[in-house]
Amino acid sequence: MQARQTQNRSGRASAIMAAICFVAAAISPAYALDPPPRIERIKAAGELRVCTWPGYYAISFRNPRNGELQGIDIDLAQAFASDLGIKAKFVETSFGAFMDDLEQDRCDIAMFAIGDTPARRQRVDMSAPHLRSGMYAITTRTSATIKTWDDLDKPGNVIAVQLGTVMEPYMRANLKAAQLNVVTPPSTREEELLAGRADAFMTDYPYAQRMRFQHDWAAVVAPPKPVAETNYGYAVRKGEGAWLDTVNAFVARIKSDGRLLKAAQTHGLEPIVVKD
């Protein structure tokens, strides 16, 4: 009798658990299904959400005169969206935040010449490169301490880098005598330099061009040979292989059909185009 009651209780418990699982599956089917591939979601939404940093001259720069975004990766983001039959929607970010934005699905892709580094590849996937640049220093024309590249890493000097850029880990690893000043937005490297809190700041070819052409006080200090050349590409959320393949196919197309070179020429970046 006791054995029969135990079996009955066991049977009722199994039936209850089965019913709970059935109801849960019925009312919450989304939890049992994988989301559709990103390309399907993008096309269904009719827009490509592009993370961009609006302070990157010739890459993704907001023109202060008219408020419009311009630069090679603004042009190419619009070209990519057009290839997909949709429109580009730009989402403002920064080098310190774009990986969080990708992981939290605030954008589908980051397109503002993202330096391809091992540290970034731990969190995001990188496309094939479309640009490649080494490092440059910016100081003032009146600087008494920095005239050449060899002057940078000397006692008493302060060298600024922007948080999250490829310059930050490089300078952390290679500065021996000078002090490092890591600048967190909305503060800028230019402000640190002009306020006397830095003697120079580190940047790349596109930003050095901005300083050369837009600021009479700025002096560009180039190394005697390329330093820390870095491939620049586009970043996507990690683990979405089909979407990365779509991005890489676009990069290959713009290299072969001339759109990359044309956009680079338009924005003065032909010397750093990756053509292979």
ZILIN-V728955 format. One record per backbone hydrogen bond with DSSP energy under -0.5 kcal/mol. CO is the residue of the C=O (numbers start at 0). NH is the residue of the N-H. If there is no record, write none. Layout:
co=(CO,CO)
nh=(NH,NH)
This chain:
co=(0,1,2,3,4,5,6,7,8,9,10,11,12,13,14,15,16,17,18,19,20,21,22,23,27,28,28,29,36,36,37,38,39,40,41,41,45,46,47,47,48,48,48,49,50,51,51,52,53,54,55,55,57,58,58,59,60,60,62,67,69,70,70,71,72,73,74,75,76,77,78,79,80,81,86,88,89,90,93,93,96,97,98,99,100,100,101,108,108,109,113,114,116,117,118,119,119,122,124,129,130,132,133,134,135,136,137,138,139,144,147,148,151,153,156,157,157,157,158,159,160,161,164,164,165,166,167,168,169,170,178,179,180,180,181,182,182,183,187,188,189,190,191,191,192,199,200,202,203,204,205,206,207,208,209,210,214,216,218,218,219,220,226,229,230,231,231,232,233,234,235,236,238,239,240,241,242,243,244,245,246,247,248,249,250,251,252,253,253,257,258,259,260,261,262,263,263,264,268,269,271,272)
nh=(4,5,6,7,8,9,10,11,12,13,14,15,16,17,18,19,20,21,22,23,24,25,26,27,30,31,32,32,39,40,41,42,43,44,45,46,86,48,49,88,50,107,108,90,110,53,92,55,61,56,58,59,71,72,73,55,62,69,66,62,60,73,74,75,76,77,78,79,80,81,82,83,85,84,47,49,91,51,96,97,100,101,102,103,105,106,104,50,110,234,232,116,120,121,121,122,123,237,235,273,231,229,204,222,202,220,200,218,142,146,150,151,153,156,178,159,198,199,180,201,182,164,167,168,169,170,171,172,173,174,158,181,160,182,183,162,184,186,191,192,193,194,196,197,195,159,137,135,207,208,209,210,211,212,213,214,217,140,138,220,221,136,134,132,115,129,130,113,126,109,124,239,240,243,244,245,246,247,248,249,250,251,252,253,254,255,256,259,260,261,262,263,264,265,266,268,269,267,271,272,131,274)
